[in-house]
Amino acid sequence: MVIKKAETALNDLDQVIGLLGNEHLDIIVVEGFRSLVEKRKDVLKIITAKDADSLKKTLEGTVQPIIAVAGVIGQQKPEIELEIPVINIPEEGKQLLKLVKEHLKTKGN
């Protein structure tokens, strides 16, 4: 695991990835970069939301691949029709890990 804090504001996902280029990582998890990743089809996404309204707003502007929804909303289990699972991390974290692993296997083939 590598955790890095940038000294300057990063406004490009490629800059973020560049900071980790020498680390030889299989997967990079970034948090708080929604505006940098929401339109990228080459970035696997796990959407976090506080409630159904913020989830709908986020989903409207985000392109696939999205493998899951998590965050506070995962504990609420809202009555929203989605094609992706809503995961309560404390109770269902292994399901999220399984989804990520499956995606990586599919992408590797």
Secondary structure, DSSP 4 states (H G I P E B T S, - for coil): ------SS----HHHHHHHTGGG--S-----S-HHHHTT-TTS-EEEE-SSHHHHHHHHHT-PSPEEEEESHHHHH--S---SS-B--HHHHHHHHHHHHHHHHHHHH-
